[in-house]
């Protein structure tokens, strides 16, 4: 299985095959352990998340959790960040993944992502030809709205709320139709839209914290396992996005 290579020991061709089988055996063992443990955990967990994550990687993570813990019922709510945390405080949710509320005592920071200006194809021409920047925004209170308008005000750039909606899908649709530019993180930006950072004189934007907020029963095995699953996937997905953004 091994052969000497200088002062080191390396795998032979047979060793490589044995190593591949060993990895598969260990993975199967882990799957069996999780299946047995998952079958013994039951109950219900109420989980809230914003649309930015609901339309990207989190559904797959929740699907994997459901497969590992089939006896756990997960009730999912997709709303604005502030609305989710209000529901958590009222005891209507057990776990919330949210952006922009890292100062809360219950916040567990998972990542810090840069905000980015987002527009449709042709947004640059409209920005160059207009004296006022049309924005597509959520109504207040919204920390993205506040961050964007504050940045434009500091830069002395005129703006107006040309398209206002409470739905992320509607927001993306308005931006795609050319009704205005918006700002989010890079998480879940539709492929037909593009980032406008560093272009057309748009001012730089701050970063936003992504945090997990837990309520509910801290002793609940179902809640602990869901929190662990969301944390593991968030660290992988959001860390990957930060690396790609730095490379870009």
Biotite code that builds the C-alpha atoms (Angstrom):
import biotite.structure as struc

atoms = struc.array([
    struc.Atom([0.000, 0.000, 0.000], chain_id="A", res_id=1, res_name="UNK", atom_name="CA", element="C"),
    struc.Atom([2.947, 2.335, 0.604], chain_id="A", res_id=2, res_name="UNK", atom_name="CA", element="C"),
    struc.Atom([6.290, 3.061, -0.994], chain_id="A", res_id=3, res_name="UNK", atom_name="CA", element="C"),
    struc.Atom([9.172, 5.302, -0.087], chain_id="A", res_id=4, res_name="UNK", atom_name="CA", element="C"),
    struc.Atom([9.690, 8.533, -1.993], chain_id="A", res_id=5, res_name="UNK", atom_name="CA", element="C"),
    struc.Atom([12.814, 10.211, -0.705], chain_id="A", res_id=6, res_name="UNK", atom_name="CA", element="C"),
    struc.Atom([12.276, 10.653, 3.001], chain_id="A", res_id=7, res_name="UNK", atom_name="CA", element="C"),
    struc.Atom([8.523, 10.392, 2.688], chain_id="A", res_id=8, res_name="UNK", atom_name="CA", element="C"),
    struc.Atom([6.105, 7.497, 2.429], chain_id="A", res_id=9, res_name="UNK", atom_name="CA", element="C"),
    struc.Atom([3.443, 7.742, -0.276], chain_id="A", res_id=10, res_name="UNK", atom_name="CA", element="C"),
    struc.Atom([0.560, 5.568, -1.430], chain_id="A", res_id=11, res_name="UNK", atom_name="CA", element="C"),
    struc.Atom([0.999, 3.048, -4.217], chain_id="A", res_id=12, res_name="UNK", atom_name="CA", element="C"),
    struc.Atom([-1.695, 2.566, -6.866], chain_id="A", res_id=13, res_name="UNK", atom_name="CA", element="C"),
    struc.Atom([-3.206, -0.167, -4.676], chain_id="A", res_id=14, res_name="UNK", atom_name="CA", element="C"),
    struc.Atom([-2.960, 2.193, -1.710], chain_id="A", res_id=15, res_name="UNK", atom_name="CA", element="C"),
    struc.Atom([-4.912, 4.860, -3.595], chain_id="A", res_id=16, res_name="UNK", atom_name="CA", element="C"),
    struc.Atom([-7.678, 2.336, -4.275], chain_id="A", res_id=17, res_name="UNK", atom_name="CA", element="C"),
    struc.Atom([-7.732, 1.220, -0.643], chain_id="A", res_id=18, res_name="UNK", atom_name="CA", element="C"),
    struc.Atom([-7.887, 4.866, 0.466], chain_id="A", res_id=19, res_name="UNK", atom_name="CA", element="C"),
    struc.Atom([-10.870, 5.543, -1.797], chain_id="A", res_id=20, res_name="UNK", atom_name="CA", element="C"),
    struc.Atom([-12.707, 2.515, -0.385], chain_id="A", res_id=21, res_name="UNK", atom_name="CA", element="C"),
    struc.Atom([-11.854, 3.602, 3.163], chain_id="A", res_id=22, res_name="UNK", atom_name="CA", element="C"),
    struc.Atom([-13.376, 7.031, 2.564], chain_id="A", res_id=23, res_name="UNK", atom_name="CA", element="C"),
    struc.Atom([-16.548, 5.433, 1.223], chain_id="A", res_id=24, res_name="UNK", atom_name="CA", element="C"),
    struc.Atom([-16.726, 3.071, 4.234], chain_id="A", res_id=25, res_name="UNK", atom_name="CA", element="C"),
    struc.Atom([-16.331, 5.966, 6.674], chain_id="A", res_id=26, res_name="UNK", atom_name="CA", element="C"),
    struc.Atom([-18.965, 8.019, 4.836], chain_id="A", res_id=27, res_name="UNK", atom_name="CA", element="C"),
    struc.Atom([-21.380, 5.080, 4.943], chain_id="A", res_id=28, res_name="UNK", atom_name="CA", element="C"),
    struc.Atom([-20.668, 4.660, 8.661], chain_id="A", res_id=29, res_name="UNK", atom_name="CA", element="C"),
    struc.Atom([-21.427, 8.358, 9.276], chain_id="A", res_id=30, res_name="UNK", atom_name="CA", element="C"),
    struc.Atom([-24.634, 8.071, 7.254], chain_id="A", res_id=31, res_name="UNK", atom_name="CA", element="C"),
    struc.Atom([-25.717, 5.036, 9.305], chain_id="A", res_id=32, res_name="UNK", atom_name="CA", element="C"),
    struc.Atom([-24.976, 6.822, 12.596], chain_id="A", res_id=33, res_name="UNK", atom_name="CA", element="C"),
    struc.Atom([-26.906, 9.915, 11.530], chain_id="A", res_id=34, res_name="UNK", atom_name="CA", element="C"),
    struc.Atom([-29.835, 7.792, 10.355], chain_id="A", res_id=35, res_name="UNK", atom_name="CA", element="C"),
    struc.Atom([-30.067, 5.987, 13.694], chain_id="A", res_id=36, res_name="UNK", atom_name="CA", element="C"),
    struc.Atom([-29.651, 9.168, 15.706], chain_id="A", res_id=37, res_name="UNK", atom_name="CA", element="C"),
    struc.Atom([-32.042, 11.089, 13.485], chain_id="A", res_id=38, res_name="UNK", atom_name="CA", element="C"),
    struc.Atom([-34.791, 8.518, 13.905], chain_id="A", res_id=39, res_name="UNK", atom_name="CA", element="C"),
    struc.Atom([-34.659, 9.015, 17.681], chain_id="A", res_id=40, res_name="UNK", atom_name="CA", element="C"),
    struc.Atom([-35.095, 12.826, 17.503], chain_id="A", res_id=41, res_name="UNK", atom_name="CA", element="C"),
    struc.Atom([-38.575, 14.220, 17.062], chain_id="A", res_id=42, res_name="UNK", atom_name="CA", element="C"),
    struc.Atom([-40.550, 17.386, 17.690], chain_id="A", res_id=43, res_name="UNK", atom_name="CA", element="C"),
    struc.Atom([-41.042, 20.587, 15.750], chain_id="A", res_id=44, res_name="UNK", atom_name="CA", element="C"),
    struc.Atom([-38.867, 23.614, 15.017], chain_id="A", res_id=45, res_name="UNK", atom_name="CA", element="C"),
    struc.Atom([-40.055, 26.936, 13.597], chain_id="A", res_id=46, res_name="UNK", atom_name="CA", element="C"),
    struc.Atom([-37.357, 28.486, 11.422], chain_id="A", res_id=47, res_name="UNK", atom_name="CA", element="C"),
    struc.Atom([-37.299, 31.903, 9.778], chain_id="A", res_id=48, res_name="UNK", atom_name="CA", element="C"),
    struc.Atom([-35.069, 33.254, 7.013], chain_id="A", res_id=49, res_name="UNK", atom_name="CA", element="C"),
    struc.Atom([-35.049, 36.132, 4.504], chain_id="A", res_id=50, res_name="UNK", atom_name="CA", element="C"),
    struc.Atom([-35.727, 35.616, 0.830], chain_id="A", res_id=51, res_name="UNK", atom_name="CA", element="C"),
    struc.Atom([-32.047, 36.225, -0.025], chain_id="A", res_id=52, res_name="UNK", atom_name="CA", element="C"),
    struc.Atom([-31.237, 32.773, 1.374], chain_id="A", res_id=53, res_name="UNK", atom_name="CA", element="C"),
    struc.Atom([-34.581, 31.066, 0.749], chain_id="A", res_id=54, res_name="UNK", atom_name="CA", element="C"),
    struc.Atom([-33.996, 31.331, -3.001], chain_id="A", res_id=55, res_name="UNK", atom_name="CA", element="C"),
    struc.Atom([-30.414, 30.074, -2.957], chain_id="A", res_id=56, res_name="UNK", atom_name="CA", element="C"),
    struc.Atom([-28.692, 27.453, -0.762], chain_id="A", res_id=57, res_name="UNK", atom_name="CA", element="C"),
    struc.Atom([-30.814, 27.048, 2.362], chain_id="A", res_id=58, res_name="UNK", atom_name="CA", element="C"),
    struc.Atom([-33.634, 24.919, 0.890], chain_id="A", res_id=59, res_name="UNK", atom_name="CA", element="C"),
    struc.Atom([-31.097, 22.210, 0.026], chain_id="A", res_id=60, res_name="UNK", atom_name="CA", element="C"),
    struc.Atom([-29.678, 22.394, 3.562], chain_id="A", res_id=61, res_name="UNK", atom_name="CA", element="C"),
    struc.Atom([-33.143, 22.012, 5.064], chain_id="A", res_id=62, res_name="UNK", atom_name="CA", element="C"),
    struc.Atom([-33.802, 19.090, 2.733], chain_id="A", res_id=63, res_name="UNK", atom_name="CA", element="C"),
    struc.Atom([-30.675, 17.349, 4.008], chain_id="A", res_id=64, res_name="UNK", atom_name="CA", element="C"),
    struc.Atom([-31.770, 18.015, 7.585], chain_id="A", res_id=65, res_name="UNK", atom_name="CA", element="C"),
    struc.Atom([-35.194, 16.521, 6.899], chain_id="A", res_id=66, res_name="UNK", atom_name="CA", element="C"),
    struc.Atom([-33.590, 13.420, 5.416], chain_id="A", res_id=67, res_name="UNK", atom_name="CA", element="C"),
    struc.Atom([-31.312, 12.997, 8.456], chain_id="A", res_id=68, res_name="UNK", atom_name="CA", element="C"),
    struc.Atom([-34.066, 13.732, 10.999], chain_id="A", res_id=69, res_name="UNK", atom_name="CA", element="C"),
    struc.Atom([-37.327, 12.537, 9.426], chain_id="A", res_id=70, res_name="UNK", atom_name="CA", element="C"),
    struc.Atom([-39.281, 12.721, 12.694], chain_id="A", res_id=71, res_name="UNK", atom_name="CA", element="C"),
    struc.Atom([-38.630, 16.461, 13.094], chain_id="A", res_id=72, res_name="UNK", atom_name="CA", element="C"),
    struc.Atom([-41.206, 18.822, 11.626], chain_id="A", res_id=73, res_name="UNK", atom_name="CA", element="C"),
    struc.Atom([-39.654, 22.053, 10.360], chain_id="A", res_id=74, res_name="UNK", atom_name="CA", element="C"),
    struc.Atom([-42.033, 24.953, 9.789], chain_id="A", res_id=75, res_name="UNK", atom_name="CA", element="C"),
    struc.Atom([-40.335, 27.593, 7.621], chain_id="A", res_id=76, res_name="UNK", atom_name="CA", element="C"),
    struc.Atom([-41.224, 31.291, 7.412], chain_id="A", res_id=77, res_name="UNK", atom_name="CA", element="C"),
    struc.Atom([-39.718, 33.559, 4.735], chain_id="A", res_id=78, res_name="UNK", atom_name="CA", element="C"),
    struc.Atom([-40.028, 37.257, 5.577], chain_id="A", res_id=79, res_name="UNK", atom_name="CA", element="C"),
    struc.Atom([-38.043, 40.465, 5.939], chain_id="A", res_id=80, res_name="UNK", atom_name="CA", element="C"),
    struc.Atom([-35.255, 40.397, 8.520], chain_id="A", res_id=81, res_name="UNK", atom_name="CA", element="C"),
    struc.Atom([-36.924, 42.759, 10.992], chain_id="A", res_id=82, res_name="UNK", atom_name="CA", element="C"),
    struc.Atom([-40.259, 40.940, 10.774], chain_id="A", res_id=83, res_name="UNK", atom_name="CA", element="C"),
    struc.Atom([-38.569, 37.596, 11.481], chain_id="A", res_id=84, res_name="UNK", atom_name="CA", element="C"),
    struc.Atom([-36.872, 38.928, 14.608], chain_id="A", res_id=85, res_name="UNK", atom_name="CA", element="C"),
    struc.Atom([-40.123, 40.459, 15.829], chain_id="A", res_id=86, res_name="UNK", atom_name="CA", element="C"),
    struc.Atom([-41.735, 37.030, 15.501], chain_id="A", res_id=87, res_name="UNK", atom_name="CA", element="C"),
    struc.Atom([-38.793, 35.449, 17.327], chain_id="A", res_id=88, res_name="UNK", atom_name="CA", element="C"),
    struc.Atom([-39.270, 37.909, 20.195], chain_id="A", res_id=89, res_name="UNK", atom_name="CA", element="C"),
    struc.Atom([-42.982, 37.078, 20.347], chain_id="A", res_id=90, res_name="UNK", atom_name="CA", element="C"),
    struc.Atom([-42.167, 33.369, 20.626], chain_id="A", res_id=91, res_name="UNK", atom_name="CA", element="C"),
    struc.Atom([-43.580, 32.544, 17.194], chain_id="A", res_id=92, res_name="UNK", atom_name="CA", element="C"),
    struc.Atom([-40.235, 31.285, 15.831], chain_id="A", res_id=93, res_name="UNK", atom_name="CA", element="C"),
    struc.Atom([-37.455, 29.199, 17.389], chain_id="A", res_id=94, res_name="UNK", atom_name="CA", element="C"),
    struc.Atom([-34.553, 30.016, 15.078], chain_id="A", res_id=95, res_name="UNK", atom_name="CA", element="C"),
    struc.Atom([-33.900, 32.878, 12.672], chain_id="A", res_id=96, res_name="UNK", atom_name="CA", element="C"),
    struc.Atom([-31.139, 33.518, 10.137], chain_id="A", res_id=97, res_name="UNK", atom_name="CA", element="C"),
    struc.Atom([-31.064, 37.261, 9.527], chain_id="A", res_id=98, res_name="UNK", atom_name="CA", element="C"),
    struc.Atom([-28.900, 40.101, 8.238], chain_id="A", res_id=99, res_name="UNK", atom_name="CA", element="C"),
    struc.Atom([-28.085, 43.411, 9.840], chain_id="A", res_id=100, res_name="UNK", atom_name="CA", element="C"),
    struc.Atom([-28.906, 42.785, 13.502], chain_id="A", res_id=101, res_name="UNK", atom_name="CA", element="C"),
    struc.Atom([-25.558, 41.758, 14.997], chain_id="A", res_id=102, res_name="UNK", atom_name="CA", element="C"),
    struc.Atom([-26.003, 44.026, 18.032], chain_id="A", res_id=103, res_name="UNK", atom_name="CA", element="C"),
    struc.Atom([-28.760, 41.875, 19.462], chain_id="A", res_id=104, res_name="UNK", atom_name="CA", element="C"),
    struc.Atom([-27.743, 39.878, 22.537], chain_id="A", res_id=105, res_name="UNK", atom_name="CA", element="C"),
    struc.Atom([-28.844, 36.619, 20.904], chain_id="A", res_id=106, res_name="UNK", atom_name="CA", element="C"),
    struc.Atom([-26.826, 37.149, 17.695], chain_id="A", res_id=107, res_name="UNK", atom_name="CA", element="C"),
    struc.Atom([-24.280, 34.520, 16.642], chain_id="A", res_id=108, res_name="UNK", atom_name="CA", element="C"),
    struc.Atom([-22.300, 36.058, 13.774], chain_id="A", res_id=109, res_name="UNK", atom_name="CA", element="C"),
    struc.Atom([-21.694, 33.576, 10.938], chain_id="A", res_id=110, res_name="UNK", atom_name="CA", element="C"),
    struc.Atom([-20.294, 35.894, 8.281], chain_id="A", res_id=111, res_name="UNK", atom_name="CA", element="C"),
    struc.Atom([-19.841, 39.505, 7.254], chain_id="A", res_id=112, res_name="UNK", atom_name="CA", element="C"),
    struc.Atom([-20.645, 40.210, 3.610], chain_id="A", res_id=113, res_name="UNK", atom_name="CA", element="C"),
    struc.Atom([-20.164, 43.348, 1.513], chain_id="A", res_id=114, res_name="UNK", atom_name="CA", element="C"),
    struc.Atom([-23.241, 45.102, 0.201], chain_id="A", res_id=115, res_name="UNK", atom_name="CA", element="C"),
    struc.Atom([-23.336, 45.664, -3.534], chain_id="A", res_id=116, res_name="UNK", atom_name="CA", element="C"),
    struc.Atom([-25.230, 47.890, -5.943], chain_id="A", res_id=117, res_name="UNK", atom_name="CA", element="C"),
    struc.Atom([-27.302, 45.776, -8.332], chain_id="A", res_id=118, res_name="UNK", atom_name="CA", element="C"),
    struc.Atom([-28.808, 46.718, -11.672], chain_id="A", res_id=119, res_name="UNK", atom_name="CA", element="C"),
    struc.Atom([-30.059, 45.355, -14.961], chain_id="A", res_id=120, res_name="UNK", atom_name="CA", element="C"),
    struc.Atom([-28.260, 45.309, -18.282], chain_id="A", res_id=121, res_name="UNK", atom_name="CA", element="C"),
    struc.Atom([-28.271, 48.889, -19.486], chain_id="A", res_id=122, res_name="UNK", atom_name="CA", element="C"),
    struc.Atom([-28.362, 50.392, -15.987], chain_id="A", res_id=123, res_name="UNK", atom_name="CA", element="C"),
    struc.Atom([-25.085, 52.198, -16.676], chain_id="A", res_id=124, res_name="UNK", atom_name="CA", element="C"),
    struc.Atom([-26.516, 54.173, -19.588], chain_id="A", res_id=125, res_name="UNK", atom_name="CA", element="C"),
    struc.Atom([-29.502, 55.265, -17.502], chain_id="A", res_id=126, res_name="UNK", atom_name="CA", element="C"),
    struc.Atom([-27.238, 56.302, -14.616], chain_id="A", res_id=127, res_name="UNK", atom_name="CA", element="C"),
    struc.Atom([-25.024, 58.371, -16.923], chain_id="A", res_id=128, res_name="UNK", atom_name="CA", element="C"),
    struc.Atom([-27.943, 60.127, -18.613], chain_id="A", res_id=129, res_name="UNK", atom_name="CA", element="C"),
    struc.Atom([-30.005, 60.976, -15.501], chain_id="A", res_id=130, res_name="UNK", atom_name="CA", element="C"),
    struc.Atom([-29.471, 63.612, -12.828], chain_id="A", res_id=131, res_name="UNK", atom_name="CA", element="C"),
    struc.Atom([-31.470, 61.586, -10.285], chain_id="A", res_id=132, res_name="UNK", atom_name="CA", element="C"),
    struc.Atom([-30.825, 57.936, -9.443], chain_id="A", res_id=133, res_name="UNK", atom_name="CA", element="C"),
    struc.Atom([-33.941, 55.769, -9.491], chain_id="A", res_id=134, res_name="UNK", atom_name="CA", element="C"),
    struc.Atom([-33.878, 53.249, -6.647], chain_id="A", res_id=135, res_name="UNK", atom_name="CA", element="C"),
    struc.Atom([-35.814, 50.026, -6.146], chain_id="A", res_id=136, res_name="UNK", atom_name="CA", element="C"),
    struc.Atom([-36.224, 49.569, -2.400], chain_id="A", res_id=137, res_name="UNK", atom_name="CA", element="C"),
    struc.Atom([-38.107, 48.028, 0.475], chain_id="A", res_id=138, res_name="UNK", atom_name="CA", element="C"),
    struc.Atom([-40.186, 50.497, 2.503], chain_id="A", res_id=139, res_name="UNK", atom_name="CA", element="C"),
    struc.Atom([-38.652, 51.666, 5.805], chain_id="A", res_id=140, res_name="UNK", atom_name="CA", element="C"),
    struc.Atom([-37.514, 50.387, 8.213], chain_id="A", res_id=141, res_name="UNK", atom_name="CA", element="C"),
    struc.Atom([-34.921, 48.576, 6.091], chain_id="A", res_id=142, res_name="UNK", atom_name="CA", element="C"),
    struc.Atom([-31.178, 48.626, 6.789], chain_id="A", res_id=143, res_name="UNK", atom_name="CA", element="C"),
    struc.Atom([-30.359, 48.108, 3.083], chain_id="A", res_id=144, res_name="UNK", atom_name="CA", element="C"),
    struc.Atom([-32.471, 51.133, 2.194], chain_id="A", res_id=145, res_name="UNK", atom_name="CA", element="C"),
    struc.Atom([-30.869, 53.188, 4.952], chain_id="A", res_id=146, res_name="UNK", atom_name="CA", element="C"),
    struc.Atom([-27.332, 52.167, 3.961], chain_id="A", res_id=147, res_name="UNK", atom_name="CA", element="C"),
    struc.Atom([-27.900, 52.967, 0.286], chain_id="A", res_id=148, res_name="UNK", atom_name="CA", element="C"),
    struc.Atom([-29.601, 56.320, 0.732], chain_id="A", res_id=149, res_name="UNK", atom_name="CA", element="C"),
    struc.Atom([-27.052, 57.412, 3.372], chain_id="A", res_id=150, res_name="UNK", atom_name="CA", element="C"),
    struc.Atom([-24.191, 56.544, 0.997], chain_id="A", res_id=151, res_name="UNK", atom_name="CA", element="C"),
    struc.Atom([-25.794, 58.542, -1.823], chain_id="A", res_id=152, res_name="UNK", atom_name="CA", element="C"),
    struc.Atom([-26.510, 61.505, 0.456], chain_id="A", res_id=153, res_name="UNK", atom_name="CA", element="C"),
    struc.Atom([-22.891, 61.585, 1.669], chain_id="A", res_id=154, res_name="UNK", atom_name="CA", element="C"),
    struc.Atom([-21.714, 61.501, -1.946], chain_id="A", res_id=155, res_name="UNK", atom_name="CA", element="C"),
    struc.Atom([-24.046, 64.390, -2.837], chain_id="A", res_id=156, res_name="UNK", atom_name="CA", element="C"),
    struc.Atom([-25.983, 62.287, -5.345], chain_id="A", res_id=157, res_name="UNK", atom_name="CA", element="C"),
    struc.Atom([-29.710, 62.860, -5.842], chain_id="A", res_id=158, res_name="UNK", atom_name="CA", element="C"),
    struc.Atom([-32.035, 59.860, -5.670], chain_id="A", res_id=159, res_name="UNK", atom_name="CA", element="C"),
    struc.Atom([-35.692, 58.968, -5.538], chain_id="A", res_id=160, res_name="UNK", atom_name="CA", element="C"),
    struc.Atom([-37.594, 55.791, -4.505], chain_id="A", res_id=161, res_name="UNK", atom_name="CA", element="C"),
    struc.Atom([-38.883, 54.890, -7.967], chain_id="A", res_id=162, res_name="UNK", atom_name="CA", element="C"),
    struc.Atom([-40.043, 51.363, -7.081], chain_id="A", res_id=163, res_name="UNK", atom_name="CA", element="C"),
    struc.Atom([-41.017, 50.275, -3.558], chain_id="A", res_id=164, res_name="UNK", atom_name="CA", element="C"),
    struc.Atom([-42.085, 46.748, -2.629], chain_id="A", res_id=165, res_name="UNK", atom_name="CA", element="C"),
    struc.Atom([-42.112, 44.368, 0.342], chain_id="A", res_id=166, res_name="UNK", atom_name="CA", element="C"),
    struc.Atom([-41.307, 41.294, -1.786], chain_id="A", res_id=167, res_name="UNK", atom_name="CA", element="C"),
    struc.Atom([-37.783, 40.291, -2.802], chain_id="A", res_id=168, res_name="UNK", atom_name="CA", element="C"),
    struc.Atom([-39.043, 38.625, -5.993], chain_id="A", res_id=169, res_name="UNK", atom_name="CA", element="C"),
    struc.Atom([-40.913, 41.804, -6.871], chain_id="A", res_id=170, res_name="UNK", atom_name="CA", element="C"),
    struc.Atom([-37.801, 43.853, -6.096], chain_id="A", res_id=171, res_name="UNK", atom_name="CA", element="C"),
    struc.Atom([-35.696, 41.748, -8.474], chain_id="A", res_id=172, res_name="UNK", atom_name="CA", element="C"),
    struc.Atom([-38.420, 42.009, -11.124], chain_id="A", res_id=173, res_name="UNK", atom_name="CA", element="C"),
    struc.Atom([-38.481, 45.796, -10.834], chain_id="A", res_id=174, res_name="UNK", atom_name="CA", element="C"),
    struc.Atom([-34.705, 46.025, -11.139], chain_id="A", res_id=175, res_name="UNK", atom_name="CA", element="C"),
    struc.Atom([-34.709, 43.651, -14.121], chain_id="A", res_id=176, res_name="UNK", atom_name="CA", element="C"),
    struc.Atom([-37.336, 45.836, -15.809], chain_id="A", res_id=177, res_name="UNK", atom_name="CA", element="C"),
    struc.Atom([-35.080, 48.881, -15.436], chain_id="A", res_id=178, res_name="UNK", atom_name="CA", element="C"),
    struc.Atom([-37.278, 50.655, -12.893], chain_id="A", res_id=179, res_name="UNK", atom_name="CA", element="C"),
    struc.Atom([-34.303, 51.341, -10.640], chain_id="A", res_id=180, res_name="UNK", atom_name="CA", element="C"),
    struc.Atom([-31.123, 49.965, -9.129], chain_id="A", res_id=181, res_name="UNK", atom_name="CA", element="C"),
    struc.Atom([-31.006, 48.387, -5.685], chain_id="A", res_id=182, res_name="UNK", atom_name="CA", element="C"),
    struc.Atom([-28.512, 47.090, -3.153], chain_id="A", res_id=183, res_name="UNK", atom_name="CA", element="C"),
    struc.Atom([-28.202, 43.720, -1.437], chain_id="A", res_id=184, res_name="UNK", atom_name="CA", element="C"),
    struc.Atom([-25.400, 41.289, -0.682], chain_id="A", res_id=185, res_name="UNK", atom_name="CA", element="C"),
    struc.Atom([-24.191, 39.003, -3.456], chain_id="A", res_id=186, res_name="UNK", atom_name="CA", element="C"),
    struc.Atom([-26.230, 36.143, -1.957], chain_id="A", res_id=187, res_name="UNK", atom_name="CA", element="C"),
    struc.Atom([-28.881, 35.058, -4.423], chain_id="A", res_id=188, res_name="UNK", atom_name="CA", element="C"),
    struc.Atom([-28.584, 37.815, -7.027], chain_id="A", res_id=189, res_name="UNK", atom_name="CA", element="C"),
    struc.Atom([-30.506, 36.621, -10.112], chain_id="A", res_id=190, res_name="UNK", atom_name="CA", element="C"),
    struc.Atom([-28.271, 35.796, -13.090], chain_id="A", res_id=191, res_name="UNK", atom_name="CA", element="C"),
    struc.Atom([-29.924, 38.393, -15.327], chain_id="A", res_id=192, res_name="UNK", atom_name="CA", element="C"),
    struc.Atom([-28.761, 41.190, -13.002], chain_id="A", res_id=193, res_name="UNK", atom_name="CA", element="C"),
    struc.Atom([-25.235, 42.437, -12.401], chain_id="A", res_id=194, res_name="UNK", atom_name="CA", element="C"),
    struc.Atom([-23.166, 44.088, -9.691], chain_id="A", res_id=195, res_name="UNK", atom_name="CA", element="C"),
    struc.Atom([-22.429, 47.776, -10.237], chain_id="A", res_id=196, res_name="UNK", atom_name="CA", element="C"),
    struc.Atom([-19.745, 48.291, -7.579], chain_id="A", res_id=197, res_name="UNK", atom_name="CA", element="C"),
    struc.Atom([-17.028, 50.765, -8.495], chain_id="A", res_id=198, res_name="UNK", atom_name="CA", element="C"),
    struc.Atom([-18.883, 51.880, -11.616], chain_id="A", res_id=199, res_name="UNK", atom_name="CA", element="C"),
    struc.Atom([-20.812, 54.953, -12.752], chain_id="A", res_id=200, res_name="UNK", atom_name="CA", element="C"),
    struc.Atom([-19.732, 56.985, -9.727], chain_id="A", res_id=201, res_name="UNK", atom_name="CA", element="C"),
    struc.Atom([-21.799, 54.991, -7.271], chain_id="A", res_id=202, res_name="UNK", atom_name="CA", element="C"),
    struc.Atom([-20.481, 55.364, -3.703], chain_id="A", res_id=203, res_name="UNK", atom_name="CA", element="C"),
    struc.Atom([-19.036, 52.440, -1.706], chain_id="A", res_id=204, res_name="UNK", atom_name="CA", element="C"),
    struc.Atom([-21.343, 50.592, 0.662], chain_id="A", res_id=205, res_name="UNK", atom_name="CA", element="C"),
    struc.Atom([-20.824, 49.135, 4.155], chain_id="A", res_id=206, res_name="UNK", atom_name="CA", element="C"),
    struc.Atom([-20.702, 45.470, 5.041], chain_id="A", res_id=207, res_name="UNK", atom_name="CA", element="C"),
    struc.Atom([-23.551, 43.528, 6.625], chain_id="A", res_id=208, res_name="UNK", atom_name="CA", element="C"),
    struc.Atom([-23.425, 40.826, 9.303], chain_id="A", res_id=209, res_name="UNK", atom_name="CA", element="C"),
    struc.Atom([-25.248, 37.527, 8.820], chain_id="A", res_id=210, res_name="UNK", atom_name="CA", element="C"),
    struc.Atom([-26.270, 36.137, 12.201], chain_id="A", res_id=211, res_name="UNK", atom_name="CA", element="C"),
    struc.Atom([-28.189, 33.258, 13.670], chain_id="A", res_id=212, res_name="UNK", atom_name="CA", element="C"),
    struc.Atom([-30.686, 34.130, 16.408], chain_id="A", res_id=213, res_name="UNK", atom_name="CA", element="C"),
    struc.Atom([-32.128, 31.409, 18.617], chain_id="A", res_id=214, res_name="UNK", atom_name="CA", element="C"),
    struc.Atom([-35.159, 31.404, 20.870], chain_id="A", res_id=215, res_name="UNK", atom_name="CA", element="C"),
    struc.Atom([-37.312, 28.428, 21.765], chain_id="A", res_id=216, res_name="UNK", atom_name="CA", element="C"),
    struc.Atom([-36.234, 25.664, 24.121], chain_id="A", res_id=217, res_name="UNK", atom_name="CA", element="C"),
    struc.Atom([-32.403, 25.494, 24.261], chain_id="A", res_id=218, res_name="UNK", atom_name="CA", element="C"),
    struc.Atom([-32.649, 21.911, 25.513], chain_id="A", res_id=219, res_name="UNK", atom_name="CA", element="C"),
    struc.Atom([-34.600, 20.749, 22.467], chain_id="A", res_id=220, res_name="UNK", atom_name="CA", element="C"),
    struc.Atom([-32.517, 18.187, 20.504], chain_id="A", res_id=221, res_name="UNK", atom_name="CA", element="C"),
    struc.Atom([-34.378, 19.128, 17.319], chain_id="A", res_id=222, res_name="UNK", atom_name="CA", element="C"),
    struc.Atom([-33.503, 22.805, 17.724], chain_id="A", res_id=223, res_name="UNK", atom_name="CA", element="C"),
    struc.Atom([-29.855, 22.031, 18.504], chain_id="A", res_id=224, res_name="UNK", atom_name="CA", element="C"),
    struc.Atom([-29.497, 19.834, 15.417], chain_id="A", res_id=225, res_name="UNK", atom_name="CA", element="C"),
    struc.Atom([-31.188, 22.340, 13.116], chain_id="A", res_id=226, res_name="UNK", atom_name="CA", element="C"),
    struc.Atom([-29.001, 25.124, 14.466], chain_id="A", res_id=227, res_name="UNK", atom_name="CA", element="C"),
    struc.Atom([-25.907, 23.004, 13.831], chain_id="A", res_id=228, res_name="UNK", atom_name="CA", element="C"),
    struc.Atom([-27.022, 22.155, 10.279], chain_id="A", res_id=229, res_name="UNK", atom_name="CA", element="C"),
    struc.Atom([-27.794, 25.771, 9.365], chain_id="A", res_id=230, res_name="UNK", atom_name="CA", element="C"),
    struc.Atom([-24.519, 26.965, 10.891], chain_id="A", res_id=231, res_name="UNK", atom_name="CA", element="C"),
    struc.Atom([-22.410, 24.388, 9.026], chain_id="A", res_id=232, res_name="UNK", atom_name="CA", element="C"),
    struc.Atom([-23.998, 25.138, 5.655], chain_id="A", res_id=233, res_name="UNK", atom_name="CA", element="C"),
    struc.Atom([-23.919, 28.908, 6.190], chain_id="A", res_id=234, res_name="UNK", atom_name="CA", element="C"),
    struc.Atom([-20.210, 28.863, 7.025], chain_id="A", res_id=235, res_name="UNK", atom_name="CA", element="C"),
    struc.Atom([-19.453, 26.895, 3.855], chain_id="A", res_id=236, res_name="UNK", atom_name="CA", element="C"),
    struc.Atom([-21.735, 28.854, 1.520], chain_id="A", res_id=237, res_name="UNK", atom_name="CA", element="C"),
    struc.Atom([-21.040, 32.356, 2.817], chain_id="A", res_id=238, res_name="UNK", atom_name="CA", element="C"),
    struc.Atom([-17.295, 31.797, 3.187], chain_id="A", res_id=239, res_name="UNK", atom_name="CA", element="C"),
    struc.Atom([-17.270, 30.617, -0.426], chain_id="A", res_id=240, res_name="UNK", atom_name="CA", element="C"),
    struc.Atom([-19.006, 33.796, -1.553], chain_id="A", res_id=241, res_name="UNK", atom_name="CA", element="C"),
    struc.Atom([-16.479, 35.968, 0.272], chain_id="A", res_id=242, res_name="UNK", atom_name="CA", element="C"),
    struc.Atom([-13.577, 34.163, -1.413], chain_id="A", res_id=243, res_name="UNK", atom_name="CA", element="C"),
    struc.Atom([-15.154, 34.610, -4.866], chain_id="A", res_id=244, res_name="UNK", atom_name="CA", element="C"),
    struc.Atom([-15.768, 38.312, -4.201], chain_id="A", res_id=245, res_name="UNK", atom_name="CA", element="C"),
    struc.Atom([-12.167, 38.875, -3.111], chain_id="A", res_id=246, res_name="UNK", atom_name="CA", element="C"),
    struc.Atom([-10.933, 37.065, -6.227], chain_id="A", res_id=247, res_name="UNK", atom_name="CA", element="C"),
    struc.Atom([-13.184, 39.207, -8.418], chain_id="A", res_id=248, res_name="UNK", atom_name="CA", element="C"),
])
